């Protein structure tokens, strides 16, 4: 994508400017190309140089005015935001406050992504507290992927896995809500409750889970949630949910592999009474203790459909004990790291990831492709003679290299630019989408730039032979 295409596609505003007046960080190409110093641009771009120059309010992509360019190789992962930026939460429901930037981030691929993912979201059957008739909406496969990437939990997960993972996630939440409704039918009020907010607490072992594990030999849960419901009267009630994975039941089609233990939290005496008395009576169809005594524990009333998880583990759950211990140990390691660091540790030069000769060769081949396809953009960058022109040509070079190294992120950026109508003012949502798509492209290129540096350091002969042959 040449520089002039970027320039002409962005008329009608400044789609590259961030909401705080700064500009997105763009990667350095020092590892790829040697070119004369660009006027107004640092001759060496470092990972720590992330301050934006705001001496002008114009847009560098369109008008070519100055902004300081930097590379971000070591990305620090922050909580909440899928692109490592802290997000403000709505205290009423524990969800990120909706704004155009968040909407754009949810629909765009992450920097490490290779295959595009669906962005369509599915509505749940769970009523949303604080609304009139709305239900909660499940995250799209793209949002789920972004969340895992932000938390550093992708591991061996592939993009192809996401739709199945999301389907399991949605089904588990629907099952959880059904259990809550079964509880509310017995201990709740007239009229259906709504889900007000929910909180993930994977690092906290609930008191019941502790008793089940340490006294009764039950496996650890792999996750815990706290869901707060809103009853028709306006009363809020918290439910505690422990999620168990019966890994040993994998080949047993008659046994559920994902098990949910749902109960109201003991925040009030009424919830305690509901757990020790009202629900056990309702499960037997008894209206009172006397009713159960008179009918030998088999009341004449309607029985609750609620079936609690047994306190003692089943045969297959016992076989899952070792797996659950390994999972819990990993969760605690994550918790310890967060407590010690306050954030994910950024990669440093002292612990560079290893790189194989085959990987270095592939990087060198990409380098050759860029040298060929981006020759015109590089020539423009080498021969620019003023600050405005140099910055526009650098933008073109960024897009051209991105087309080779980060094709998915490049296509997202181009698609965002295509939404701009000639002569019309850019709306806030489109502006945010262009900004964030370009930011993600830049971050992807920065990581590839770091790989080029590693290839040069570890396999200089491979890189040198390619440079000589070009």
N, C-alpha and C positions, 0 to 999 in steps of 0.2 A: 504494500500500500504506500505509494509515494506521498511525499509531504504535501503536495498540492491537493491531493484527495482529502487528506485530513482537514486542510484549511477550508476547502470549499464546502465540506459536509457539515461544518459547525457554524454556519451563519446564524445570526439572530440572537446572539448572547454569548456567554462565556461558560460553555459546558465543562471546562476543565477546572474551574475554580471551585474549591471546597467551601462549605458553608461558613467556615471561620475566616475566610479571606485568603487562606494559603493555597498552595497548589500540590497536587499529588506528587509523591516522590517518583522519579524516573530512574531506571537502572543505568549504571555506568557501562560503557562498552570498552573500557580499558583492557579487559581481558581478550577482547575480540579484535579490536582495531587500534592501530597507532595513527593518530591524526593530530594536526596542529592544534594548539590551545584555542578554545573557543572564547571570543571576547566576553568577559563578564562571568565566565564559567570556571569553577575550580579546575586546575589542571589534573588533580587527582581526586577522584570521588571515593569517599570512605563510607563504611557502614555506619559510622556514628554521626555523619553529617546529615541531619534530618530537619534542619530549620528551614522554613520557607522564607524567601525574601519577598516582602510585601510592599516594596517601594512604589508599586503601581497597582491599580485595581483592574487593569486590562487583562485580557486572556491571552496567555502565551501560545495557545493552539491556534487562535484566530488572528490576533493582531501581532503576535510574536514579541510581546514585551517581556521584560526580564523576570525570572524567578530562579531561585537556586535549585539545581538539580542534584539529586543524591541517589545512592544505591542503598538498599536495605537487604543485607544478606542474612543477618541474624535477627529473626523475627521473634519477639516475645509474645507468647500467647496470654491474653488477658481473659478474665471470665466474661461471660455473656455474649460478646459479639463474635460472629462467625469469621470476621476478618481481623480479629485480635485487637479490637477497640472496646473499651467499657461502654455498656449501654445503661441508660436510665431505665429503671423498672417502675411500672405502675403498682403502687403498694396495695391497691384494691384487689388485684388478681395475680401479682407476681410475674406479669408478662412484660416484655419490653414495650416501651411507649411507641406507638405507631407514628412513623414519619417517613417521608419519601426515601431517605437513605436506607432505612431498615427494609422497606418494601423492595427496593432495588437489590440489596444484598441477598435477600431471600431467593431471588429468581436468577442469580448469576452464579456461574461455576466458580469453585475455589481455585487457588493458584496451582494446586497439585493435581487437579482433575484432568482426565484425558478424554473421557466419554461424556457426552451430554446426558443430562437426566431430566425426567419430567418435572415440571414446576406446578402442575395442577394439584390443588388441594381437595381433600374429601371432607364433607361435613359429617360430624359424628351424630349420634342420637342423644348426646349428653347436653341438657339445657344449660345455658350460660347465665350464671348469676349476674344480676345488675342489668339485664336486658329483657326485652319484651318479646319472647318467642324465638330468640336466636339460640343456636347450638354452637358448641365449640367446634373448631375446624382443625383437622389433623395436619401436621406438616407434610409438605410434598417430599418426594424422594430427594430432590435437590436440597431442600432445607435440612433434611435429616443428615445428608452427607456433609453439608457445611458445619453442622453441629458437631459431628464426630471429628471432622478435621480441626475445628477450633479447639476441641478438648484433647487433641493428640491421640484419639482412640481409633483411628482408622485401621492400624495394624495391617493385617492381610486382607482387609475388606476391599472388594472390588465394586466398581460402579454397577456392575450387573447384579450385585446382591441387593441393591437398595430397595427395589420394589417389593421383594419378598420380606425384607427386614421391616419396611414400613407397614406392610399388611399384617405381620405378626404383632407389631407395636400397637396398631389400631385395634386388632382383635383383643389383645390383652386389656386395653383400656375399656373397651365395651364390656368385657367380662367383669372388670373391676366395678364398673358402674352398676351392673346388674346385681352384684353382691351388696353394694351400698343400698340399692332400692329395696332389697330383701330385708335389710336391717331397718330401714326407715318405715317399711310397712308395719313393723312391730313396735318400734320405739319412737317413731316420728309423729308428724302432725297430719291433719287432713290436707290433701293437696300434694302434688309432686315437689320434691326438693330440686334445687339447681346447684351445679358445681360453681362455686365462687372463685376458688384459686387452688393451686397445687404447688407443692414444693418437693423437689428431689433431695433426698437425704441419704445418699449411698454410703457415706462414711459413718453413719450413726446406726448402731445396732439397737433395735427396739428392746425394751425390757422383756417382752414375751419371747422374742427371738433368742435372747440370752438364756432364758430359762430352758427353752426347748433344746438349745444346743448343749449347754454345759451340764444340765441335769438329766436330760432325756435322750441325749445322743442324736439329736436332729441335725441335719446339715445346715450350714449358714445360708441365709438368703443372699441372692446376688444383687438385690436392689431394695430400696425402701422409698416410698412416697408418703407424704402427708397431704390429703385432700380435704379442703374445707368446703362444706356444703352450706347452702342458704335455705332454711326452711321458710314456708309461706309467711310465718309470723315475723320473719326477719332475724330469727335466731341463727347464729353460726355454730356449726358442729364440726369438729375435726375428726377425720378418720385416718387411722394408721394402716398402711398396706405394706406387707412384706412379700416379695416375689422370690419364688424358689424355682430352681431348674433341676428337674429329675433326669439327669444325663443318662442314668442306667436304664431308663425306660425307652431309650431310643428305638429299640427294635420291637417294642411291645405296642401294637396299634391300639390296644384297649386302655392304655394309660396316658393321661395328659402329661406332657413333658414340662409345661409351664404351669405352676401352681400359685394361687393367690390367696394370701391370708388377710382378710379384711375385717376390721372391727373399729368401733368408735373409740377415740382416745379417752382416757380416764381423766378428763379435764373438770368434770362436775360429778357430784354424787348420782345424778340421774343417769349418766352414761354407765357408771359402775353398776347400778341397779339393773340397767338394761342388759348388761353382759352376763351378770351372774344369776339373774332371775327371769326377766321378761322373755328374753330370747330362748333360753332352755325350755320354759313353759310353752311358748308358742310352737316350738319344734315338735312338741308332743300333743298339740291341739288342746292344751289346758288353758283355761281362763284365769286360774289361780292355783295356789299350792293345794288348797282343799280339793279342788276339782281333780287334780292329778292323783291325790291320795284316794279319793272315792272311786276313781276309775282305773286304779292300779297303773298310773303313769300313761294312760291312753285316753286323752280327753276327747270329747265329742265335737269340739270346735274345729275350725279350719287350721290345718297345720301349715307352719311356715315352710317354704321351699328351701330356706337357707341350710346349707350343709357346710359346717366349719371344717377346716383342715384338722386332722387328728394331731394331738400333741406329740404323740410318738411317731417316728418315721415309718413309712411302709418299707417293704422288703427292698424295692428298687431305690428308694431314697437313701436307705442305709448304705447301699453300694455307691451312692453319689457323694459320700462324705469327703473323700480325698479331693475330688474335684472342687467341692464347695470351699474347702480349706485353702486350696491354691488360689481360687478366685478372691476370697476374703483377704488373703495375704497381699495380693496385688492391689486391692482397694486400699488397704492400710498403707502400703508403700506410696500410693498416689497421695493419700491424705498427708502423710509425713512430709512429702516433698512440697506440697502446697503450703503447709504450715511453716516450713523452714525457709522457703524462697518467696512465698507470696505470689509466685507466678512460675510458669514453666521456664526452666533454664534455657537460655539461648545458646546456640552452638557457638563455640569459640575456636580460634585457630589452633589451640592446643589439643582439641579433640575432634579434628576434622574427620568426616566420615570417610571410610576407605573407598577407593575407586579402583576398579579392575582395568586391565589393559583393553579389554573388549569395550568397556564403557567409555574409556578415553578415545578409542577409535571411533565409536559412534558419535561422540561429542565433536571430534575432529571432522567427521563427515558433515555434520550439521554446520560447522564453521565454514566449510567449503561451500555449501549451498548458500549460506548467507553472503559470503564474499561474491558469489556469482549473481544471485538474485537482487542483492541490495547495492550493486556496484554504483548505480546512478545516485541512490540516496547517500552513499558514502562520499561520492565525488562532490555532491552539493554541500555536505557537511565539511569536507576538507577545504572547500573554496569559499565558504561563506565569509563575508567581510564586515558584518555588523551584528550587534547583539540580537536584534529582532529576527534577522534572517537565520542566524545560527540556531536559535531556539526552535524555529519552525522546522528547519531541516533535521534537527535532533529528534523532534517529534516524529517526523517521517521515518527516520532511521529506527526508532523504537517500534513503530508499527510494522515496518518491513521485517525486522528481526523476529518480532512476535509471530508473524505469519508462519515462520519456519519452526521456531522453537516452542511456541505456545499456541497451536492452531485453534484450540477450543476457546481460549481466552480472547484471542484475536477476533474470532467470528462473533463472540458476544459483544466486543467493542464496536465492530462494524455494524452489527444489527442495531445497537443503540444509536449510532450515528444516523442510520437510515430512518429513524423515527423523527428526525428533524425535518421540518417542512421549510423550504426556501422562502425567505422573506417573513416568516412568522416567528413570534417570540417563543423561546423554548419554555415549556411549562416546568414546574418544579420537579415532578416525578421523572420526566425525561432527562432533565439536567442531572439529577442524582444518579440515574442509571448510567449515563455517559461517564460521569466522574468515577464511579465505583468500578465500572467495567475497565476503564483505563488504569485505575489503581491496581486492579487485580492482574492485568496484563503486565504492568511494570514489576509487580512483586514476583510473578512467574519468571520474567526475564532476569531479575536479580538473582534468583536461585540458580538459573542456568548459567549466569555469569560466574557465580561462585564455582560451579562444576568445571567451567573452562579453566579457571585458575588452578583448581586441583589437578586437572589433566596436564596442564603446563608444568606444574611442580613435580608431579609423580612420573609423568611419561613425556619428558621434553622432546625426546627423539620422534615420537609419534606425531606430535604437534608440529615440530620443525619440518618434518618431511612433507607434511601437508602444505605448510606455508610456502616451502620451496617449490612445490609442484603447482601451486595456484598461479 
